[in-house]
Amino acid sequence: MNTLVPPSVAEQSEAEALFRFETAAPEPIRTALGLNATRIGGGVVLSMRNDPTRYWSKALGFGVTGPVTAGLIREVCDFYRAEGTPQAVLQIAPAFLPEDWEAICESEGITAGSSWVKLVAATEDVVARADALEQSPTGITVAPVGAGDAAEWGSVLVRAFGMPEEHYAQLSAYSAAQPGWHPFAAWLDGEIVGTGTMYADGDTAQFFAGGVLPHARNRGGQTALLAARARAARDLGCRFLVAETGAETPGTRNPSLHNMVRLGFRVAYERRNWNWQPLPEAA
């Protein structure tokens, strides 16, 4: 396991960014999406009841301030049951999974899903590699997002990930002006075609929502978005970068993973997505 950034820091970096991204949404968006959140056992529990993407209901950041126990997971699942959440994902670093995790999963209706890769980097290393790149983006320009571009940026963000625009574009756009967030866009021929943002907190910058629309891919846009955020993180005094992406499975290739590794990110660990659904009530 890579120890440049310990799992405790890497997990809480992501958890805090997601908590702030979702809970800062204006009330009409929260109501439409059925969005609610709480903090339990040092982690965050995010519920989006009306979420056809099945992405935004997540519980993560556990194992840092105390152990992961059956009682803790029961409390998390009780929150989801009370919210009427149809499904959620629990994300726990492998270092923090307890010995009785299998029994806990069986008790709460939790099953193993896909895996993500947690990546970390020293900010200066990524900036140095970005500066040394010989190739520049083909026709792509990357710059910070201003208030006048936030709505278009939010729309592109969700479309790049195949999510519906209604409500989700506004949720994303609203984050652009929130404290601690630093959004960037990639432009091609005057059109926003890529997005990437980061949440800066002390020594750490959490990368989030890096994506490019299909017609503008393979031009170096995602690498340019990574580099721009790394330079911004350096200027903000952040020493470390944290990011996540899908783990590769046999026969698949994740370009995002390779772009980050090429820029100096290191794989810290793979983390399983644990899928929760409410158990059928006993007759």
N, C-alpha and C positions, 0 to 999 in steps of 0.2 A: 504493500500500500504506500502511495506517495504521501509524504508527511510535510510537504512544503506548507500546506494549509491543513490543519487537523480536521477530522470529520465534524467536530463540534462547531467550528467556525464555518465550514462549508455548508453544513445543513442549516444553521441559523441564518446565514446570509440569504439563502434562497427563501426560507420560510418568511423572513421579515419583508423581503421584497414582494412576495406574493400577497401577503396580508395587507400591505399598504396599497398595492395595485388594486385589489378587489374592494377593500373597505372604503377607499376614497371616492368611490363612484357616487354620483348624485342620487338622491332618493328615488326619482322616477325609474332610473335604470336598475337600482337595487330591487325595487318592487317588481318590475317586469321580469327580472331574472330569478326572483326568489332568493336573493343573496343575503346570507348572514354569516357571521364568523365569530369565533371566540378563541381564547387562549386557554390551553389545558396542559398542565404538567411541563411547562417550559416550551411547548410547541404551539402550533397554530392549527385551527380546524376551520376549514373554509367550505361553506355549503352553497351551491347554486342549484336550487330545486328545479328550475326550468331551463335546463341546459342540454340541448340536443347533441352538443359536441361531446359530452361525457368527459370533459377535460378539467373543469374548474373546481369541482368538489374534491378537495385534497386535504389531507392531514399530514403534517411534516414538522421537522425540527425537534423531534423527541430524542431522549436519551442523553441530553446535555446537562440539564440541571438535576436530573434524577433518573433512575432506571425505568426502562419500559416494562410495565407489569400488566398482569391481567386486569387489574382494577383500572389502570390508566386507559387501556384500550376499550374496556367496557364503557368508560365515561365518554370517550370519543364517539363510539358507536351509538350511545344513548343520545348524544347531541344530534347525530344524523337521523336517528329514529324520530326524535321530537320535531325535527325540521321537515320530516316527510321527504328526505333526500332519497331518490330512487337508487343511487349508486354513488360510491366515492372511492378514492384511491388513497391508501396509506403508504407513505414513502419514508422509510426508516433506513438509515445507513447500516450496512451489515455489521459493523462493529458494535451497534447498539441493540441488535436483536437478542432477546433473552433465550435461554436454553429451552424454555417451555413454549416457544413461539408456535410450534405446530399445534399444540393443544389450545392455545389462545385462538388461533385461526379457526379451528374446528368449532370452538364454542361460539364465535361471533359471526360465522359465515364468511370468512375471509379466504380468498383463493389467490394463488400466484398468477401474476400477469407478465407483461413484457418487462424488460430491463432498460434502465437509463444509465448513461455514463456521466459521472461527476468529474469535471475537469477543473484544474486550478493552474495558476501561473503567477510568476513574479511580473509585475507590471513592466518594469524596465526591460525584462527579457523580451516581452511581446513587442514593445515599442522598438527595440533594437532590430528584431527580425523584420518588422514591418518596414523600417527605414532601409533595410538591406535588400528588400525585394526588388528584383530587376523589372518585373512586369507591373504595369499600371492598368487600372480598369479600362476596358474598351468602351469609351463613350459614357462612362459612369462618373458622376460627381457626387461626393458625399459631404454633407454639412449638417450642423445642428438644425433641429426643427423649431421654427418660430410659431407664434400663436396663430398666424394666418394660414399655416400649413397643417395644423393639428388635425383638423377633420379629415383631410385627404390622407394624412399619415395613418390615422386610426383605421380608415377603410382599407388601405393597402396592407396593413399589419394583419388583419383578420383574413383577408383574401389570400395572402401568401401562405397561410396555414390551413386554407380550405374551410374556414369558419363562416357562418352567415354574417352579413353586415348589420342586420337589425339588432340594436342594443349593444352588440359586441364592439362595433366600430366606435360608438360613443364612449363605451367603457374604456377602450384603449386611448382614444383621443384625450379624454379627461386626464389621464395619467401624465400627459406630456407637460402639463403646467404645475404638477404637484412637487412639493419640496423633496429634494434628494434624487429626483429622476432627471436623466439626461438623455433625451431622445435624439436619434440621428436618422436621416433619410438618405437614400440613394436616388438620384435623379438621372433619367435618360430622356433626352430630347424634351426637356421641360416637364416631364411627368415623373411623379414619385413612383418608383418601381421596387423599392426595398426599404426595410425598416430594421432598426435595432435600437434598443434602449438599455440603460443600466441604472441601477440604484446604488448610489455611493453612500457608504456608512463607515466612517472612521478609516481604518486601514484597508477596507475591502470594498470592491466594486462588483456587484452582481450583474452579469450580463443576462439579457432577457429579450425575447421576441425578435431574434435575428432571422429575417427571411426575405426572399426576393420573388417577385412574380414570375411565373413560368417563362413568359416571353423575353425576360431580361436576364435569365440565368446564363451561367458559363461565360460571363464577362468580367469576373473578378469583383462583383459588387459586394458579395458577402464578406470577402476578405477585407475589402476597403472599409466596410462597416465595423468589422472587428478592430481594425487598426485605428480608426477614428475614435472609437470608444476607449481603447487602451491609452491613447494620447491624452484624452480628456481625463481619464482616471489618474494618470501621472500628474497632470496639472492640478488636480484636486487633492493630491497627496496620498492617494490610495496605493498601497504597496503590493496588494494582491488582487487577482481577478478570479472570479468563480463563474462557472457556466455548466449547463447540462444539455445533453442531446441524447437521442436514441442510440442504444447499443446496436452494433451490427450483429446480425445472425448469419448463419451459413448461407452463402449465395446472395447476400445483400451488401450494399455499400452506402454509407451515410456520408455524403460530401461535406456536410457541416462539421462532422467529427474530424475529417482529414484537414479541412481548412484551419480548424483551431489548433490541431497538433502541429501543422506546418508553421504556425505563428508562435509556437512555444508553449502552448497549453499542454499539460501533462494529465494523463488519466489517473485520478486519485483512487477510484473504485467504481465498480458497477453496483447499482442499487435496484433491487426488484420493486416493481409496482405491485402492491398488494390490493386486490380488488375486493371491496365490501359491498354487499347488498343485504337488505333486511331479510332475515330468515322468515319463512312462512310461519304464521302463527299456528300453534298446535290446535287441533280440532277439539 
